[in-house]
Amino acid sequence: MDASTSLKALTFIVGPVSLMSLRHKVPKLERPFLLRAAKIVTPLAFVGATLVIYWSKWKVVSFIIPITILSLILYFVFAYREPSHTKEIVKLHLKSGWWLIIYYLFLLAMSYAGSYGPGAKTDHLIHAPWDTLVAGLSPILLLGRTCRA
């Protein structure tokens, strides 16, 4: 997989989290479309997007994740300095988005330590298929915590 595919999958990460967060925080909100099986579909979508990124290998992940983290940090710095944004709103956005940086760091670490990381197969800390299980299932813990925060 190339960087383009991984970056597209990276954009799909926020969808399941947003849907479940809104379901938890504003359950009576009128929706133009109701995904009835959201409790099943959202974790599957989150895991699927995570695995697409993870399987793109260390070369791609080590390129896109640092750039994405840097862009998020720059966003918050410029938003904080923007006169039209109150400091409280920027802090609220930062509080709501903390999980994304943790998720990105997890992907970076897993990509390095897993069987898609750099070096020979014997150099990897987590070997296949266990690396895919850890990379796919660990974010579900974050998804559950994030949607209720």
Phi and psi in radians as a Rosetta constraint file:
Dihedral C 1 N 2 CA 2 C 2 CIRCULARHARMONIC -1.854 0.35
Dihedral N 2 CA 2 C 2 N 3 CIRCULARHARMONIC 3.113 0.35
Dihedral C 2 N 3 CA 3 C 3 CIRCULARHARMONIC -1.117 0.35
Dihedral N 3 CA 3 C 3 N 4 CIRCULARHARMONIC -0.589 0.35
Dihedral C 3 N 4 CA 4 C 4 CIRCULARHARMONIC -1.070 0.35
Dihedral N 4 CA 4 C 4 N 5 CIRCULARHARMONIC -0.798 0.35
Dihedral C 4 N 5 CA 5 C 5 CIRCULARHARMONIC -1.107 0.35
Dihedral N 5 CA 5 C 5 N 6 CIRCULARHARMONIC -0.764 0.35
Dihedral C 5 N 6 CA 6 C 6 CIRCULARHARMONIC -1.147 0.35
Dihedral N 6 CA 6 C 6 N 7 CIRCULARHARMONIC -0.678 0.35
Dihedral C 6 N 7 CA 7 C 7 CIRCULARHARMONIC -1.160 0.35
Dihedral N 7 CA 7 C 7 N 8 CIRCULARHARMONIC -0.639 0.35
Dihedral C 7 N 8 CA 8 C 8 CIRCULARHARMONIC -1.119 0.35
Dihedral N 8 CA 8 C 8 N 9 CIRCULARHARMONIC -0.766 0.35
Dihedral C 8 N 9 CA 9 C 9 CIRCULARHARMONIC -1.109 0.35
Dihedral N 9 CA 9 C 9 N 10 CIRCULARHARMONIC -0.605 0.35
Dihedral C 9 N 10 CA 10 C 10 CIRCULARHARMONIC -1.078 0.35
Dihedral N 10 CA 10 C 10 N 11 CIRCULARHARMONIC -0.606 0.35
Dihedral C 10 N 11 CA 11 C 11 CIRCULARHARMONIC -1.253 0.35
Dihedral N 11 CA 11 C 11 N 12 CIRCULARHARMONIC -0.397 0.35
Dihedral C 11 N 12 CA 12 C 12 CIRCULARHARMONIC -1.383 0.35
Dihedral N 12 CA 12 C 12 N 13 CIRCULARHARMONIC -0.180 0.35
Dihedral C 12 N 13 CA 13 C 13 CIRCULARHARMONIC -1.164 0.35
Dihedral N 13 CA 13 C 13 N 14 CIRCULARHARMONIC -0.683 0.35
Dihedral C 13 N 14 CA 14 C 14 CIRCULARHARMONIC -1.317 0.35
Dihedral N 14 CA 14 C 14 N 15 CIRCULARHARMONIC -0.390 0.35
Dihedral C 14 N 15 CA 15 C 15 CIRCULARHARMONIC -1.041 0.35
Dihedral N 15 CA 15 C 15 N 16 CIRCULARHARMONIC -0.963 0.35
Dihedral C 15 N 16 CA 16 C 16 CIRCULARHARMONIC -1.064 0.35
Dihedral N 16 CA 16 C 16 N 17 CIRCULARHARMONIC -0.654 0.35
Dihedral C 16 N 17 CA 17 C 17 CIRCULARHARMONIC -1.164 0.35
Dihedral N 17 CA 17 C 17 N 18 CIRCULARHARMONIC -0.750 0.35
Dihedral C 17 N 18 CA 18 C 18 CIRCULARHARMONIC -1.099 0.35
Dihedral N 18 CA 18 C 18 N 19 CIRCULARHARMONIC -0.786 0.35
Dihedral C 18 N 19 CA 19 C 19 CIRCULARHARMONIC -1.061 0.35
Dihedral N 19 CA 19 C 19 N 20 CIRCULARHARMONIC -0.845 0.35
Dihedral C 19 N 20 CA 20 C 20 CIRCULARHARMONIC -1.210 0.35
Dihedral N 20 CA 20 C 20 N 21 CIRCULARHARMONIC -0.592 0.35
Dihedral C 20 N 21 CA 21 C 21 CIRCULARHARMONIC -1.131 0.35
Dihedral N 21 CA 21 C 21 N 22 CIRCULARHARMONIC -0.779 0.35
Dihedral C 21 N 22 CA 22 C 22 CIRCULARHARMONIC -1.146 0.35
Dihedral N 22 CA 22 C 22 N 23 CIRCULARHARMONIC -0.675 0.35
Dihedral C 22 N 23 CA 23 C 23 CIRCULARHARMONIC -1.085 0.35
Dihedral N 23 CA 23 C 23 N 24 CIRCULARHARMONIC -0.625 0.35
Dihedral C 23 N 24 CA 24 C 24 CIRCULARHARMONIC -1.367 0.35
Dihedral N 24 CA 24 C 24 N 25 CIRCULARHARMONIC -0.747 0.35
Dihedral C 24 N 25 CA 25 C 25 CIRCULARHARMONIC -1.534 0.35
Dihedral N 25 CA 25 C 25 N 26 CIRCULARHARMONIC -0.549 0.35
Dihedral C 25 N 26 CA 26 C 26 CIRCULARHARMONIC -2.324 0.35
Dihedral N 26 CA 26 C 26 N 27 CIRCULARHARMONIC 1.186 0.35
Dihedral C 26 N 27 CA 27 C 27 CIRCULARHARMONIC -1.152 0.35
Dihedral N 27 CA 27 C 27 N 28 CIRCULARHARMONIC -0.434 0.35
Dihedral C 27 N 28 CA 28 C 28 CIRCULARHARMONIC -1.625 0.35
Dihedral N 28 CA 28 C 28 N 29 CIRCULARHARMONIC 0.075 0.35
Dihedral C 28 N 29 CA 29 C 29 CIRCULARHARMONIC -1.076 0.35
Dihedral N 29 CA 29 C 29 N 30 CIRCULARHARMONIC 2.305 0.35
Dihedral C 29 N 30 CA 30 C 30 CIRCULARHARMONIC -1.255 0.35
Dihedral N 30 CA 30 C 30 N 31 CIRCULARHARMONIC 2.305 0.35
Dihedral C 30 N 31 CA 31 C 31 CIRCULARHARMONIC -2.114 0.35
Dihedral N 31 CA 31 C 31 N 32 CIRCULARHARMONIC 2.429 0.35
Dihedral C 31 N 32 CA 32 C 32 CIRCULARHARMONIC -1.257 0.35
Dihedral N 32 CA 32 C 32 N 33 CIRCULARHARMONIC -0.379 0.35
Dihedral C 32 N 33 CA 33 C 33 CIRCULARHARMONIC -2.472 0.35
Dihedral N 33 CA 33 C 33 N 34 CIRCULARHARMONIC 2.319 0.35
Dihedral C 33 N 34 CA 34 C 34 CIRCULARHARMONIC -2.033 0.35
Dihedral N 34 CA 34 C 34 N 35 CIRCULARHARMONIC 2.052 0.35
Dihedral C 34 N 35 CA 35 C 35 CIRCULARHARMONIC -1.514 0.35
Dihedral N 35 CA 35 C 35 N 36 CIRCULARHARMONIC 1.808 0.35
Dihedral C 35 N 36 CA 36 C 36 CIRCULARHARMONIC -1.172 0.35
Dihedral N 36 CA 36 C 36 N 37 CIRCULARHARMONIC -0.603 0.35
Dihedral C 36 N 37 CA 37 C 37 CIRCULARHARMONIC -1.724 0.35
Dihedral N 37 CA 37 C 37 N 38 CIRCULARHARMONIC 0.607 0.35
Dihedral C 37 N 38 CA 38 C 38 CIRCULARHARMONIC -1.038 0.35
Dihedral N 38 CA 38 C 38 N 39 CIRCULARHARMONIC -0.609 0.35
Dihedral C 38 N 39 CA 39 C 39 CIRCULARHARMONIC -1.172 0.35
Dihedral N 39 CA 39 C 39 N 40 CIRCULARHARMONIC -0.325 0.35
Dihedral C 39 N 40 CA 40 C 40 CIRCULARHARMONIC -1.723 0.35
Dihedral N 40 CA 40 C 40 N 41 CIRCULARHARMONIC -0.790 0.35
Dihedral C 40 N 41 CA 41 C 41 CIRCULARHARMONIC -1.206 0.35
Dihedral N 41 CA 41 C 41 N 42 CIRCULARHARMONIC -0.736 0.35
Dihedral C 41 N 42 CA 42 C 42 CIRCULARHARMONIC -1.116 0.35
Dihedral N 42 CA 42 C 42 N 43 CIRCULARHARMONIC -0.784 0.35
Dihedral C 42 N 43 CA 43 C 43 CIRCULARHARMONIC -1.103 0.35
Dihedral N 43 CA 43 C 43 N 44 CIRCULARHARMONIC -0.655 0.35
Dihedral C 43 N 44 CA 44 C 44 CIRCULARHARMONIC -1.129 0.35
Dihedral N 44 CA 44 C 44 N 45 CIRCULARHARMONIC -0.707 0.35
Dihedral C 44 N 45 CA 45 C 45 CIRCULARHARMONIC -1.153 0.35
Dihedral N 45 CA 45 C 45 N 46 CIRCULARHARMONIC -0.712 0.35
Dihedral C 45 N 46 CA 46 C 46 CIRCULARHARMONIC -1.113 0.35
Dihedral N 46 CA 46 C 46 N 47 CIRCULARHARMONIC -0.811 0.35
Dihedral C 46 N 47 CA 47 C 47 CIRCULARHARMONIC -1.140 0.35
Dihedral N 47 CA 47 C 47 N 48 CIRCULARHARMONIC -0.753 0.35
Dihedral C 47 N 48 CA 48 C 48 CIRCULARHARMONIC -1.046 0.35
Dihedral N 48 CA 48 C 48 N 49 CIRCULARHARMONIC -0.814 0.35
Dihedral C 48 N 49 CA 49 C 49 CIRCULARHARMONIC -1.140 0.35
Dihedral N 49 CA 49 C 49 N 50 CIRCULARHARMONIC -0.673 0.35
Dihedral C 49 N 50 CA 50 C 50 CIRCULARHARMONIC -1.073 0.35
Dihedral N 50 CA 50 C 50 N 51 CIRCULARHARMONIC -0.792 0.35
Dihedral C 50 N 51 CA 51 C 51 CIRCULARHARMONIC -1.180 0.35
Dihedral N 51 CA 51 C 51 N 52 CIRCULARHARMONIC -0.614 0.35
Dihedral C 51 N 52 CA 52 C 52 CIRCULARHARMONIC -1.059 0.35
Dihedral N 52 CA 52 C 52 N 53 CIRCULARHARMONIC -0.759 0.35
Dihedral C 52 N 53 CA 53 C 53 CIRCULARHARMONIC -1.164 0.35
Dihedral N 53 CA 53 C 53 N 54 CIRCULARHARMONIC -0.827 0.35
Dihedral C 53 N 54 CA 54 C 54 CIRCULARHARMONIC -1.055 0.35
Dihedral N 54 CA 54 C 54 N 55 CIRCULARHARMONIC -0.759 0.35
Dihedral C 54 N 55 CA 55 C 55 CIRCULARHARMONIC -1.249 0.35
Dihedral N 55 CA 55 C 55 N 56 CIRCULARHARMONIC -0.134 0.35
Dihedral C 55 N 56 CA 56 C 56 CIRCULARHARMONIC -1.342 0.35
Dihedral N 56 CA 56 C 56 N 57 CIRCULARHARMONIC -0.040 0.35
Dihedral C 56 N 57 CA 57 C 57 CIRCULARHARMONIC 1.377 0.35
Dihedral N 57 CA 57 C 57 N 58 CIRCULARHARMONIC 2.853 0.35
Dihedral C 57 N 58 CA 58 C 58 CIRCULARHARMONIC -0.998 0.35
Dihedral N 58 CA 58 C 58 N 59 CIRCULARHARMONIC -0.713 0.35
Dihedral C 58 N 59 CA 59 C 59 CIRCULARHARMONIC -1.003 0.35
Dihedral N 59 CA 59 C 59 N 60 CIRCULARHARMONIC -0.743 0.35
Dihedral C 59 N 60 CA 60 C 60 CIRCULARHARMONIC -1.371 0.35
Dihedral N 60 CA 60 C 60 N 61 CIRCULARHARMONIC -0.827 0.35
Dihedral C 60 N 61 CA 61 C 61 CIRCULARHARMONIC -1.081 0.35
Dihedral N 61 CA 61 C 61 N 62 CIRCULARHARMONIC -0.731 0.35
Dihedral C 61 N 62 CA 62 C 62 CIRCULARHARMONIC -1.200 0.35
Dihedral N 62 CA 62 C 62 N 63 CIRCULARHARMONIC -0.252 0.35
Dihedral C 62 N 63 CA 63 C 63 CIRCULARHARMONIC -1.569 0.35
Dihedral N 63 CA 63 C 63 N 64 CIRCULARHARMONIC -0.823 0.35
Dihedral C 63 N 64 CA 64 C 64 CIRCULARHARMONIC -1.428 0.35
Dihedral N 64 CA 64 C 64 N 65 CIRCULARHARMONIC -0.608 0.35
Dihedral C 64 N 65 CA 65 C 65 CIRCULARHARMONIC -1.180 0.35
Dihedral N 65 CA 65 C 65 N 66 CIRCULARHARMONIC -0.856 0.35
Dihedral C 65 N 66 CA 66 C 66 CIRCULARHARMONIC -1.028 0.35
Dihedral N 66 CA 66 C 66 N 67 CIRCULARHARMONIC -0.662 0.35
Dihedral C 66 N 67 CA 67 C 67 CIRCULARHARMONIC -1.137 0.35
Dihedral N 67 CA 67 C 67 N 68 CIRCULARHARMONIC -0.712 0.35
Dihedral C 67 N 68 CA 68 C 68 CIRCULARHARMONIC -1.180 0.35
Dihedral N 68 CA 68 C 68 N 69 CIRCULARHARMONIC -0.732 0.35
Dihedral C 68 N 69 CA 69 C 69 CIRCULARHARMONIC -1.111 0.35
Dihedral N 69 CA 69 C 69 N 70 CIRCULARHARMONIC -0.775 0.35
Dihedral C 69 N 70 CA 70 C 70 CIRCULARHARMONIC -1.051 0.35
Dihedral N 70 CA 70 C 70 N 71 CIRCULARHARMONIC -0.733 0.35
Dihedral C 70 N 71 CA 71 C 71 CIRCULARHARMONIC -1.146 0.35
Dihedral N 71 CA 71 C 71 N 72 CIRCULARHARMONIC -0.635 0.35
Dihedral C 71 N 72 CA 72 C 72 CIRCULARHARMONIC -1.131 0.35
Dihedral N 72 CA 72 C 72 N 73 CIRCULARHARMONIC -0.770 0.35
Dihedral C 72 N 73 CA 73 C 73 CIRCULARHARMONIC -1.083 0.35
Dihedral N 73 CA 73 C 73 N 74 CIRCULARHARMONIC -0.783 0.35
Dihedral C 73 N 74 CA 74 C 74 CIRCULARHARMONIC -1.090 0.35
Dihedral N 74 CA 74 C 74 N 75 CIRCULARHARMONIC -0.678 0.35
Dihedral C 74 N 75 CA 75 C 75 CIRCULARHARMONIC -0.996 0.35
Dihedral N 75 CA 75 C 75 N 76 CIRCULARHARMONIC -0.857 0.35
Dihedral C 75 N 76 CA 76 C 76 CIRCULARHARMONIC -1.172 0.35
Dihedral N 76 CA 76 C 76 N 77 CIRCULARHARMONIC -0.634 0.35
Dihedral C 76 N 77 CA 77 C 77 CIRCULARHARMONIC -1.110 0.35
Dihedral N 77 CA 77 C 77 N 78 CIRCULARHARMONIC -0.852 0.35
Dihedral C 77 N 78 CA 78 C 78 CIRCULARHARMONIC -1.211 0.35
Dihedral N 78 CA 78 C 78 N 79 CIRCULARHARMONIC -0.636 0.35
Dihedral C 78 N 79 CA 79 C 79 CIRCULARHARMONIC -1.128 0.35
Dihedral N 79 CA 79 C 79 N 80 CIRCULARHARMONIC -0.666 0.35
Dihedral C 79 N 80 CA 80 C 80 CIRCULARHARMONIC -1.139 0.35
Dihedral N 80 CA 80 C 80 N 81 CIRCULARHARMONIC -0.592 0.35
Dihedral C 80 N 81 CA 81 C 81 CIRCULARHARMONIC -1.522 0.35
Dihedral N 81 CA 81 C 81 N 82 CIRCULARHARMONIC -0.198 0.35
Dihedral C 81 N 82 CA 82 C 82 CIRCULARHARMONIC -1.279 0.35
Dihedral N 82 CA 82 C 82 N 83 CIRCULARHARMONIC 2.176 0.35
Dihedral C 82 N 83 CA 83 C 83 CIRCULARHARMONIC -1.101 0.35
Dihedral N 83 CA 83 C 83 N 84 CIRCULARHARMONIC -0.499 0.35
Dihedral C 83 N 84 CA 84 C 84 CIRCULARHARMONIC -1.319 0.35
Dihedral N 84 CA 84 C 84 N 85 CIRCULARHARMONIC -0.225 0.35
Dihedral C 84 N 85 CA 85 C 85 CIRCULARHARMONIC -1.772 0.35
Dihedral N 85 CA 85 C 85 N 86 CIRCULARHARMONIC 2.284 0.35
Dihedral C 85 N 86 CA 86 C 86 CIRCULARHARMONIC -1.368 0.35
Dihedral N 86 CA 86 C 86 N 87 CIRCULARHARMONIC 2.697 0.35
Dihedral C 86 N 87 CA 87 C 87 CIRCULARHARMONIC -1.071 0.35
Dihedral N 87 CA 87 C 87 N 88 CIRCULARHARMONIC -0.604 0.35
Dihedral C 87 N 88 CA 88 C 88 CIRCULARHARMONIC -1.155 0.35
Dihedral N 88 CA 88 C 88 N 89 CIRCULARHARMONIC -0.693 0.35
Dihedral C 88 N 89 CA 89 C 89 CIRCULARHARMONIC -1.177 0.35
Dihedral N 89 CA 89 C 89 N 90 CIRCULARHARMONIC -0.725 0.35
Dihedral C 89 N 90 CA 90 C 90 CIRCULARHARMONIC -1.126 0.35
Dihedral N 90 CA 90 C 90 N 91 CIRCULARHARMONIC -0.715 0.35
Dihedral C 90 N 91 CA 91 C 91 CIRCULARHARMONIC -1.135 0.35
Dihedral N 91 CA 91 C 91 N 92 CIRCULARHARMONIC -0.634 0.35
Dihedral C 91 N 92 CA 92 C 92 CIRCULARHARMONIC -1.136 0.35
Dihedral N 92 CA 92 C 92 N 93 CIRCULARHARMONIC -0.729 0.35
Dihedral C 92 N 93 CA 93 C 93 CIRCULARHARMONIC -1.130 0.35
Dihedral N 93 CA 93 C 93 N 94 CIRCULARHARMONIC -0.697 0.35
Dihedral C 93 N 94 CA 94 C 94 CIRCULARHARMONIC -1.141 0.35
Dihedral N 94 CA 94 C 94 N 95 CIRCULARHARMONIC -0.725 0.35
Dihedral C 94 N 95 CA 95 C 95 CIRCULARHARMONIC -1.110 0.35
Dihedral N 95 CA 95 C 95 N 96 CIRCULARHARMONIC -0.647 0.35
Dihedral C 95 N 96 CA 96 C 96 CIRCULARHARMONIC -1.320 0.35
Dihedral N 96 CA 96 C 96 N 97 CIRCULARHARMONIC -0.418 0.35
Dihedral C 96 N 97 CA 97 C 97 CIRCULARHARMONIC -1.847 0.35
Dihedral N 97 CA 97 C 97 N 98 CIRCULARHARMONIC 0.131 0.35
Dihedral C 97 N 98 CA 98 C 98 CIRCULARHARMONIC -1.007 0.35
Dihedral N 98 CA 98 C 98 N 99 CIRCULARHARMONIC -0.631 0.35
Dihedral C 98 N 99 CA 99 C 99 CIRCULARHARMONIC -1.071 0.35
Dihedral N 99 CA 99 C 99 N 100 CIRCULARHARMONIC -0.549 0.35
Dihedral C 99 N 100 CA 100 C 100 CIRCULARHARMONIC -1.157 0.35
Dihedral N 100 CA 100 C 100 N 101 CIRCULARHARMONIC -0.712 0.35
Dihedral C 100 N 101 CA 101 C 101 CIRCULARHARMONIC -1.174 0.35
Dihedral N 101 CA 101 C 101 N 102 CIRCULARHARMONIC -0.710 0.35
Dihedral C 101 N 102 CA 102 C 102 CIRCULARHARMONIC -1.090 0.35
Dihedral N 102 CA 102 C 102 N 103 CIRCULARHARMONIC -0.739 0.35
Dihedral C 102 N 103 CA 103 C 103 CIRCULARHARMONIC -1.069 0.35
Dihedral N 103 CA 103 C 103 N 104 CIRCULARHARMONIC -0.796 0.35
Dihedral C 103 N 104 CA 104 C 104 CIRCULARHARMONIC -1.078 0.35
Dihedral N 104 CA 104 C 104 N 105 CIRCULARHARMONIC -0.745 0.35
Dihedral C 104 N 105 CA 105 C 105 CIRCULARHARMONIC -1.139 0.35
Dihedral N 105 CA 105 C 105 N 106 CIRCULARHARMONIC -0.658 0.35
Dihedral C 105 N 106 CA 106 C 106 CIRCULARHARMONIC -1.072 0.35
Dihedral N 106 CA 106 C 106 N 107 CIRCULARHARMONIC -0.813 0.35
Dihedral C 106 N 107 CA 107 C 107 CIRCULARHARMONIC -1.048 0.35
Dihedral N 107 CA 107 C 107 N 108 CIRCULARHARMONIC -0.716 0.35
Dihedral C 107 N 108 CA 108 C 108 CIRCULARHARMONIC -1.111 0.35
Dihedral N 108 CA 108 C 108 N 109 CIRCULARHARMONIC -0.809 0.35
Dihedral C 108 N 109 CA 109 C 109 CIRCULARHARMONIC -1.144 0.35
Dihedral N 109 CA 109 C 109 N 110 CIRCULARHARMONIC -0.760 0.35
Dihedral C 109 N 110 CA 110 C 110 CIRCULARHARMONIC -1.142 0.35
Dihedral N 110 CA 110 C 110 N 111 CIRCULARHARMONIC -0.681 0.35
Dihedral C 110 N 111 CA 111 C 111 CIRCULARHARMONIC -1.119 0.35
Dihedral N 111 CA 111 C 111 N 112 CIRCULARHARMONIC -0.604 0.35
Dihedral C 111 N 112 CA 112 C 112 CIRCULARHARMONIC -1.297 0.35
Dihedral N 112 CA 112 C 112 N 113 CIRCULARHARMONIC -0.755 0.35
Dihedral C 112 N 113 CA 113 C 113 CIRCULARHARMONIC -1.447 0.35
Dihedral N 113 CA 113 C 113 N 114 CIRCULARHARMONIC -0.406 0.35
Dihedral C 113 N 114 CA 114 C 114 CIRCULARHARMONIC -1.447 0.35
Dihedral N 114 CA 114 C 114 N 115 CIRCULARHARMONIC -3.095 0.35
Dihedral C 114 N 115 CA 115 C 115 CIRCULARHARMONIC -1.232 0.35
Dihedral N 115 CA 115 C 115 N 116 CIRCULARHARMONIC -0.136 0.35
Dihedral C 115 N 116 CA 116 C 116 CIRCULARHARMONIC -1.707 0.35
Dihedral N 116 CA 116 C 116 N 117 CIRCULARHARMONIC 0.126 0.35
Dihedral C 116 N 117 CA 117 C 117 CIRCULARHARMONIC -1.372 0.35
Dihedral N 117 CA 117 C 117 N 118 CIRCULARHARMONIC -3.133 0.35
Dihedral C 117 N 118 CA 118 C 118 CIRCULARHARMONIC -1.289 0.35
Dihedral N 118 CA 118 C 118 N 119 CIRCULARHARMONIC 2.780 0.35
Dihedral C 118 N 119 CA 119 C 119 CIRCULARHARMONIC 1.618 0.35
Dihedral N 119 CA 119 C 119 N 120 CIRCULARHARMONIC -3.082 0.35
Dihedral C 119 N 120 CA 120 C 120 CIRCULARHARMONIC -1.322 0.35
Dihedral N 120 CA 120 C 120 N 121 CIRCULARHARMONIC 2.854 0.35
Dihedral C 120 N 121 CA 121 C 121 CIRCULARHARMONIC -1.022 0.35
Dihedral N 121 CA 121 C 121 N 122 CIRCULARHARMONIC -0.538 0.35
Dihedral C 121 N 122 CA 122 C 122 CIRCULARHARMONIC -1.312 0.35
Dihedral N 122 CA 122 C 122 N 123 CIRCULARHARMONIC -0.261 0.35
Dihedral C 122 N 123 CA 123 C 123 CIRCULARHARMONIC -1.405 0.35
Dihedral N 123 CA 123 C 123 N 124 CIRCULARHARMONIC -0.294 0.35
Dihedral C 123 N 124 CA 124 C 124 CIRCULARHARMONIC -1.294 0.35
Dihedral N 124 CA 124 C 124 N 125 CIRCULARHARMONIC 2.467 0.35
Dihedral C 124 N 125 CA 125 C 125 CIRCULARHARMONIC -1.351 0.35
Dihedral N 125 CA 125 C 125 N 126 CIRCULARHARMONIC -0.605 0.35
Dihedral C 125 N 126 CA 126 C 126 CIRCULARHARMONIC -2.153 0.35
Dihedral N 126 CA 126 C 126 N 127 CIRCULARHARMONIC 2.109 0.35
Dihedral C 126 N 127 CA 127 C 127 CIRCULARHARMONIC -1.682 0.35
Dihedral N 127 CA 127 C 127 N 128 CIRCULARHARMONIC 2.780 0.35
Dihedral C 127 N 128 CA 128 C 128 CIRCULARHARMONIC -1.160 0.35
Dihedral N 128 CA 128 C 128 N 129 CIRCULARHARMONIC 2.539 0.35
Dihedral C 128 N 129 CA 129 C 129 CIRCULARHARMONIC -1.544 0.35
Dihedral N 129 CA 129 C 129 N 130 CIRCULARHARMONIC 0.005 0.35
Dihedral C 129 N 130 CA 130 C 130 CIRCULARHARMONIC -1.110 0.35
Dihedral N 130 CA 130 C 130 N 131 CIRCULARHARMONIC -0.589 0.35
Dihedral C 130 N 131 CA 131 C 131 CIRCULARHARMONIC -1.116 0.35
Dihedral N 131 CA 131 C 131 N 132 CIRCULARHARMONIC -0.700 0.35
Dihedral C 131 N 132 CA 132 C 132 CIRCULARHARMONIC -1.178 0.35
Dihedral N 132 CA 132 C 132 N 133 CIRCULARHARMONIC -0.679 0.35
Dihedral C 132 N 133 CA 133 C 133 CIRCULARHARMONIC -1.090 0.35
Dihedral N 133 CA 133 C 133 N 134 CIRCULARHARMONIC -0.799 0.35
Dihedral C 133 N 134 CA 134 C 134 CIRCULARHARMONIC -1.134 0.35
Dihedral N 134 CA 134 C 134 N 135 CIRCULARHARMONIC -0.792 0.35
Dihedral C 134 N 135 CA 135 C 135 CIRCULARHARMONIC -1.129 0.35
Dihedral N 135 CA 135 C 135 N 136 CIRCULARHARMONIC -0.592 0.35
Dihedral C 135 N 136 CA 136 C 136 CIRCULARHARMONIC -1.475 0.35
Dihedral N 136 CA 136 C 136 N 137 CIRCULARHARMONIC -0.631 0.35
Dihedral C 136 N 137 CA 137 C 137 CIRCULARHARMONIC -1.629 0.35
Dihedral N 137 CA 137 C 137 N 138 CIRCULARHARMONIC -0.521 0.35
Dihedral C 137 N 138 CA 138 C 138 CIRCULARHARMONIC -1.045 0.35
Dihedral N 138 CA 138 C 138 N 139 CIRCULARHARMONIC -0.720 0.35
Dihedral C 138 N 139 CA 139 C 139 CIRCULARHARMONIC -1.088 0.35
Dihedral N 139 CA 139 C 139 N 140 CIRCULARHARMONIC -0.342 0.35
Dihedral C 139 N 140 CA 140 C 140 CIRCULARHARMONIC -1.123 0.35
Dihedral N 140 CA 140 C 140 N 141 CIRCULARHARMONIC -0.607 0.35
Dihedral C 140 N 141 CA 141 C 141 CIRCULARHARMONIC -1.082 0.35
Dihedral N 141 CA 141 C 141 N 142 CIRCULARHARMONIC -0.724 0.35
Dihedral C 141 N 142 CA 142 C 142 CIRCULARHARMONIC -1.176 0.35
Dihedral N 142 CA 142 C 142 N 143 CIRCULARHARMONIC -0.681 0.35
Dihedral C 142 N 143 CA 143 C 143 CIRCULARHARMONIC -1.058 0.35
Dihedral N 143 CA 143 C 143 N 144 CIRCULARHARMONIC -0.801 0.35
Dihedral C 143 N 144 CA 144 C 144 CIRCULARHARMONIC -1.093 0.35
Dihedral N 144 CA 144 C 144 N 145 CIRCULARHARMONIC -0.737 0.35
Dihedral C 144 N 145 CA 145 C 145 CIRCULARHARMONIC -1.211 0.35
Dihedral N 145 CA 145 C 145 N 146 CIRCULARHARMONIC -0.725 0.35
Dihedral C 145 N 146 CA 146 C 146 CIRCULARHARMONIC -1.159 0.35
Dihedral N 146 CA 146 C 146 N 147 CIRCULARHARMONIC -0.713 0.35
Dihedral C 146 N 147 CA 147 C 147 CIRCULARHARMONIC -1.210 0.35
Dihedral N 147 CA 147 C 147 N 148 CIRCULARHARMONIC -0.328 0.35
Dihedral C 147 N 148 CA 148 C 148 CIRCULARHARMONIC -1.814 0.35
Dihedral N 148 CA 148 C 148 N 149 CIRCULARHARMONIC -0.089 0.35
